[in-house]
Amino acid sequence: MPSKSYSETQILCGLRNLWHEEFCPSKPFDAEALIDDIVGSDPLPLLWAVERSFGILLPRDKWFDADAKSAEDREEEVAPRLTFRSFAKWIADHAQVVSLAPVQILGRTCATAGAFRGIEQLTRHLRPHLDAFGPSTPLRRRLGNLELITLWNHLRWISKNALPSLRDLGGRDVLTLQGLTCLSAVISLALLLIVQGGDLTANLAIVLLCWLLDQQFVRRVNPLPSGITTFGDLARLVAFCRE
């Protein structure tokens, strides 16, 4: 029977991934470290990243009203329990659970079907009003590049990192896609400077054309590993990695 809450191990996997991918990749992750000592006086980037990665909304009165109490009160009340491990316990209690466990179909246990059901739930969280889809539906018909990366990262920590990182598999991560977008923006600016002697209409037309080309280019860059093109492909990979 699927668990009604995530385990501390699952959440710590997600926090560890966030730590290495977005905050301090050169420093080892320490579950017992005080968050205040790590992020200093500005915890908002970490809290927003947690909301995005775990699909939860942190209560504003607890985490965001930094001026509601004096510094002494905050240090006395918050610091002793704001280690990454205690934060993981809080997230586990509040995050909506998505299971990748095998399910029973016609009396037989099917790991791929369980993985697909979990992927379907996560996809609905990313796009609540998404059109119906099945295992044969191409992933890119329903999700954009950044959404695919977010989906993959969700699946990683839920599976306790049974799935490797996209970088390890040769896929494109967020930083790579952002780099491609910045490169295309630089090219667009260079073209604009070259023709800056032209009239305003011509310049705007060039900017629009470069933007359209940029959108088409980035959309064609598949962030997922080679061979993972449909929801069924992803479900089979998840099921295989969790064995």
Secondary structure, 3 states (H helix, E strand, C coil): CCCCCCCHHHHHHHHHHHHHHHHCCCCCCCCCCEHHHHHCCCCHHHHHHHHHHHCCCCCHHHHCCCCCCCHHHHHHHCHHHCEHHHHHHHHHHHCCCCCCCCEEECCEEEHHHHHHHHHHHHHHHHCCCCCCCCCCCEHHHCCCHHHHHHHHHHHHHHCCCCCCCHHHHCCCCHHHHHHHHHHHHHHHHHHHHHCCCCCHHHHHHHHHHHHHHHHHHHHHCCCCCCCCCEHHHHHHHHHHHHC
